[in-house]
Amino acid sequence: MSGDELLLAPLHDLKREATRIAELDPDCKFYLFGSAVTDPRACADYDVLVVATTHEKRMMVLDEMAGVCGTWPIDLVVFSPDEEAECDFIRAQACQPLDTNYRI
């Protein structure tokens, strides 16, 4: 595996899991924030926000993401839409949708 492939492996795994979870819950939204967005070549971990509508769906996201979070350095934050809106997290942290094409 080349250096760039190794650098992109966590992102590929995140996208794969987000796609799989979206099949279970199409309303679930995934975002990247922090150094994964501002300086992807130097990021030590991937900060991921997931917004899911119900408590059950948020628990499902945590369960479904356990494998990829155990494999890669991923910090996972899971909010309801109301929790995200209350702290305006997406704007405040300059979150980017996970499906954005990132350049490394």
Backbone torsions as a table, in degrees:
resi	resn	phi	psi	omega
1	MET	NA	128.5	179.6
2	SER	-72.5	169.2	179.4
3	GLY	-59.5	-44.3	179.0
4	ASP	-66.9	-38.0	177.9
5	GLU	-63.4	-41.1	178.4
6	LEU	-66.4	-39.0	178.1
7	LEU	-64.3	-36.1	-177.3
8	LEU	-88.1	-13.1	-176.0
9	ALA	-55.7	-46.8	178.6
10	PRO	-61.1	-39.3	-180.0
11	LEU	-65.5	-41.1	177.1
12	HIS	-62.5	-43.2	179.0
13	ASP	-65.1	-40.3	177.0
14	LEU	-61.0	-46.0	-179.9
15	LYS	-62.9	-40.3	178.8
16	ARG	-62.1	-45.9	-179.8
17	GLU	-67.4	-39.7	178.0
18	ALA	-61.8	-40.4	178.0
19	THR	-64.4	-44.3	180.0
20	ARG	-63.4	-44.4	-179.6
21	ILE	-67.7	-35.2	178.0
22	ALA	-62.9	-27.1	175.0
23	GLU	-69.7	-30.5	177.1
24	LEU	-81.1	-34.1	-179.2
25	ASP	-144.0	92.3	-177.5
26	PRO	-62.4	-18.2	179.7
27	ASP	-84.3	-9.2	-177.8
28	CYS	-71.1	131.3	-177.7
29	LYS	-119.6	132.7	-179.7
30	PHE	-110.4	138.4	179.2
31	TYR	-137.5	150.2	169.0
32	LEU	-105.2	149.7	174.6
33	PHE	-151.2	177.1	179.5
34	GLY	75.2	-151.9	-174.5
35	SER	-64.3	-22.3	176.1
36	ALA	-62.2	-24.5	178.4
37	VAL	-99.1	-43.7	-173.0
38	THR	-80.7	-32.7	-178.1
39	ASP	-151.8	70.1	-171.4
40	PRO	-59.5	-30.4	179.4
41	ARG	-69.5	-25.4	-177.0
42	ALA	-105.1	1.9	-174.6
43	CYS	-70.4	136.1	178.4
44	ALA	-89.8	-20.8	178.6
45	ASP	-151.4	171.0	178.6
46	TYR	-111.9	117.4	176.7
47	ASP	-89.9	122.1	-175.0
48	VAL	-125.8	128.9	172.2
49	LEU	-106.1	133.9	172.7
50	VAL	-123.1	129.6	176.0
51	VAL	-109.1	118.8	-178.8
52	ALA	-132.0	143.8	-166.1
53	THR	-73.3	-38.5	-175.2
54	THR	-118.9	162.5	177.4
55	HIS	-57.9	-43.8	-179.4
56	GLU	-61.5	-40.4	179.2
57	LYS	-69.9	-35.7	176.8
58	ARG	-66.3	-39.0	177.1
59	MET	-67.1	-36.8	177.0
60	MET	-62.6	-42.9	178.9
61	VAL	-60.3	-46.4	179.4
62	LEU	-59.5	-44.7	178.7
63	ASP	-63.6	-47.3	-175.9
64	GLU	-69.4	-28.4	-178.9
65	MET	-88.5	-5.9	-175.6
66	ALA	-56.9	-41.0	-178.2
67	GLY	-63.4	-52.0	-178.4
68	VAL	-68.0	-33.8	177.6
69	CYS	-70.3	-26.1	176.3
70	GLY	-81.2	-20.0	-178.6
71	THR	-88.6	-40.2	-175.5
72	TRP	-119.5	159.9	176.3
73	PRO	-75.3	87.4	-177.2
74	ILE	-120.3	125.6	173.3
75	ASP	-100.1	113.5	-173.6
76	LEU	-104.3	127.3	175.3
77	VAL	-118.3	127.7	-179.2
78	VAL	-122.4	120.1	-178.1
79	PHE	-122.6	156.5	164.6
80	SER	-80.9	164.4	175.5
81	PRO	-58.2	-37.4	179.2
82	ASP	-66.6	-41.2	178.8
83	GLU	-63.9	-42.6	178.9
84	GLU	-62.9	-45.0	-178.6
85	ALA	-64.4	-38.2	-178.2
86	GLU	-59.4	-40.4	-179.6
87	CYS	-104.9	2.4	178.2
88	ASP	51.0	44.5	-171.8
89	PHE	-60.9	-43.2	-176.9
90	ILE	-60.2	-46.0	178.5
91	ARG	-71.3	-46.7	-175.6
92	ALA	-61.6	-34.8	-178.3
93	GLN	-100.0	5.9	-179.7
94	ALA	52.6	46.4	-179.7
95	CYS	-66.0	145.8	177.3
96	GLN	-122.1	137.6	178.1
97	PRO	-55.7	141.0	-177.4
98	LEU	-61.1	-24.8	-178.5
99	ASP	-80.3	-1.6	176.7
100	THR	-63.3	142.8	177.0
101	ASN	-81.7	107.4	-179.9
102	TYR	-89.0	145.1	176.2
103	ARG	-110.3	129.5	179.7
104	ILE	-115.1	NA	NA
